[in-house]
């Protein structure tokens, strides 16, 4: 009997993760694989090419050229060539990168906007991106360093949405970056090494190259997995809070002239964690602004330590106590 070599474990792990994600896509549907050409996205593309046809799903690789560095067009074309060799349809699209939020955030926003536009043009129901467990760990670590709340520390969701409502899937959030590299090597794929991924100007690169290895060396292996577990646990907590807010907020919020008001007594009756989340939710939903913790606590004092203090200036709005209510109005 002819001996058939077994499937490489790294390839099998990536394929299994992709198969599970594609199980949420209706047969006959279309998905986009966001392909930069790096190891994570290339392993994702290879696994999607293998699994999509077996599930009756059309898969298209879309490479976004940000135009931020010399040779970006050539790198995008090379990624598209590899996708075609894998049997995927391919598209290369350009992104207009702005300046808001710093270079990393601006590039991310431009990339997602370009993927969203491509999804609309192709009638895709989902976009797959190659974020790994290591990316999740870095996200949590950076959130901790910045003193962010649970909304940041919960990291990236396995399933979320782009601006248009198209599903954004992250199948590899439980897969290590070393596994995607091993999967590429086993499949004979040659990943592109993005110079930005080793540029110490970026905080994420310093977390990846310096901080996490030191933590692993000093505290022992498993730090990245522990950070990813922390994100999963905080996401469960955040989801529970969101449900509680949805159940509570309709009963305690009223529209006011040029704004919105919240019952002070109802806020006071809730635990501090829920009270603070309601305050942040109201400002974000009504005025599109995010509050820092100190700003949130200052508003909360209008409820818990009311002594006649005046209005509080906040991003995009102003908060003040009016009788038994906390009123938020546009600034």
N, C-alpha and C positions, 0 to 999 in steps of 0.2 A: 504494500500500500504506500502511495506517495505521501511523504511527510509535508504537511503544510505549516509554515511558520505561524506562530500565534500573533495576534494583534498586539502592537506595542501598547503597554499600559497607559502611557501618556495620551496617545491617540484615542484609546478607548475611553479614558476619563473625560476628555473634551467632547467627544461624540455623545457620550451619555448625557452630559449637561445640556448640550444643544438639543438633543432629542426631547428632553423633558420640556425645554422652553418652546420648541416648535409644536409640541402637543397642544398648546393653547391657540394655535393658528388654524382656522378652518381649512379643510382640504380644498384645493383649488385657489387658495389665497396667495398673496404675494408678500414676501418679506424683503427687507433691505439689510445687507450686512455692511456695517460701516467699516471700511478697510483702509487703514493708514499704511499698511505694508509692514508694520512692526510685528513682533512675534505673537502678541496677544490676538490682534485682529486677524493675522494670517492663519493662526491655528483655528480661530473661530470660523473664518471663511472656508477652510478645508473641511471642517466638521459639518458646516451647514451644507456645502456642496454634496457631501455624502448622504446626509440625513434627509434633506428637503425632498429630493426626488422620491425617496421611499415613502414619504408621508403625503405625496401629492401636492407639495407646496412649491411655488415658483420663487427662486431666490436670485436677487440681483445685488452684486457688489457695487457699492458707491464709495468712491474715493474723493475726499474733499481736499482740494488744493488751497491752502490758506495764503500762499504767496508770501510767506514771512521770511523765507531764507533762500539763498541761491540754490538752484537745482531742485526746487520743490516740484516744478512741473515734470521733471524727469523722474523724480521719485514716485509721483502719482501715476505716471504712465507705466512704470515698472510694476507697481502694485496691481494695476489693472491687468497687465499681461499675465501675472501669476494667477489672478482670479480666473481669467479666461482658460488658462491651462488646467485649472481645477474643474472647469465645466460650468462656471457661472457666467451669466450675463454681466456686463460691466458698464459703469458710467463714471466719468470723472467730472466733477463740478467744482466751480470756484466759490470761494467765500469772501465776503467783504468784512474784514476784521476792524471793529471800532476801537475805541480807547477806554470805554467805561469799565471800571472794576479791575483794572490792571491787565497785563498782557495775557495771562493764563485764562482769566475769566472771559475776556473779550474774545479770545480764540475759541473757547468752548461755546460761547453763545452763538458765534458765527457758524461754527460747525453744526450745531444742532438746528439752527435755522436752515442751513443748506440741506441737511438730511430731511428735515420736515418738508421742504419744498420738493425734494426728489420723491419722497413718499407720496405726496399729493399727485405728482405727475404720473407716477407708476401705479397709483391705486393700491399702494401697499397698506396692509393693516398693522404692520409692526416693523420696527427698526431694531436690529441686534447690534449691540456694542460690546467691546471686548474687555471691560473692566474686570479685574481679577480680585482674588482675596487680598493680594498685596496692595492693590489700589484702595480697597476698603480700609485696610489697616492704616495706610498713610492718611486717608481722609479723617479717620477718628483721631489719630495722633495729632494732626494739625488742628483739629477742633479743640482738643484738650489744651494744646499750647496757647490757643487764642482765648481760652476761657469761655468757649461757646456753650450754649445750652443743649438740651437733649435733641432739639430740632436739627442741630448740626452733627452731634455725636452719633445719631442714629445712622449716619452714613448714607450710602446709596441704596435705593430700593431695587430689588430684583425686577420689579415691574413698576413702571411709572408712565408718564405721558409727555409727549412733546406738546408744543403750544397749540397745535391743531387738534389734539386729542388722539393722535396716532400713538399706539403703544410703544414704549421704549423698553426693550428687554435686555437684561444683563445676565446671560446664562452662566458666565464664568465666575460669579462672585464667591463661589466656594472652591475655586481652582487656583492653585498657586501659579505665580509667574514662571517659576522654574518648569512647571508642567507644560505650559504653552511652548516654551523654548524647546523642551524635549520632544513635544509632538511635532514641531516644525522640523527638527533634525531627523526624526524617524521617517517623515514624509518627504525628505529631500527638499524642503522649502528653505529659501534664503531670505530671512527677515531683513528689513531696512532698519538701521540704527539711527533714530532721530537724534541729532545733536542736542536738541533741547532737553532730552531725557537725561543728560549728564551735565547740564549747565547749572552750576551751583548758585546762579542768581535766583533760581526759583526755589521757594520754600519746600515744595513737594520733592524736588530732586535732593535737597539736603536731608529731608526726612528719609528718603529711600536709600541714599548712598552712605550716609553717615549715622543718622540717629538710630534707625531700626537695627542696623548691624551691631551698634554698640549695646543697645538694649538686649539683643539676643546673646551677645558675648558675656555681658555682666549678669543678666538675670536668668539665662538659660533659654533653650529653644522653645518655640511656641508662642512668642510674643505677638506675632502677626495674627495667628489664629485666635488668641485671646482678645485682641482688639476687634477682630471681626465678630466674635461672639458678643462682645459688648455692644456693638452696633445693632446686632439682631435683637438683643434684649431691650435696648432703648427704643428700637422701632416698635416693638410690641407695646411698650409703655406709652409711646407717643400716639399710636393708633387708638389705644384705649382712651386716652385723654381727648383725642379728636372726637370720638363717639360721644363722650360725656359733654363736650362743648356743644356739639350739634343738638343734643337733647335739651340742653339748658338755655342756650342763647336766645331762642325764639321767645321764651317767656320773660326775659329780663331786659331785652333791648327794644328801644323805640326810636323811630326817626325823629330828629329834631331839625330846626331850621339850620340849613347849611351843614348838617352833620347827623350825629347819632348819639343817643344817650343810653346809659346802663344803670339799672337799679343799684344804688349803693348798698342797700340792705341785702339784696340777693348776692352781690359780690362778697360782702362780709360773711355771709353764711357758708360760703364755700371754703375748702382748704386753700392755703396760700398757693400751692402749685397750680390748682385749677383757676384760681382768681387771676394769677399772673398770665396764664395762658389765654384766658378770655380777653384780658386787656390787650395783649399782643395781637390776638386774632381780630378784634374789632378794628384796631388801627390798620392792620395789614389789609383786611377785606374792604374797608371803607376808603382808605387813603393811599393804599399801595406802598406803605412805609413799614420799615422794621424798627423795633425799639430795642435799645440795649437793656441790659438788666437794670442798670441804675435808673434809666428812664421809666422802666416798668414799675420799679419799686416806688419811685416818686409819685406816679399816678395812683398806685395802690394806697399811698398814705392819705389820699383824698377820701378813701373809704375807712381805713383802719385808724388813722390819726388825724381826723378832721378837726381843725381848730380855726377855721376861717381863712386859710391861706388862699392866695390868689391863683390865677391861671398858670398852667405849665405849658411852655412852648416845647413842641415835639416835632419830629420830622413830618412835614406835610399837614400838621394839624395842631390844635391847642386843646388841652383838657382843663376843665374846671368843674367845681362842685356847684350844682344848682339845686338847692333844696335837698331832696332825697335821692338825687341822681348825679351821676358823673357824665358830663356832656363833652363830646368831642366834636369840634367844628374845624372846618378848613382854615388854614392860616394864610 
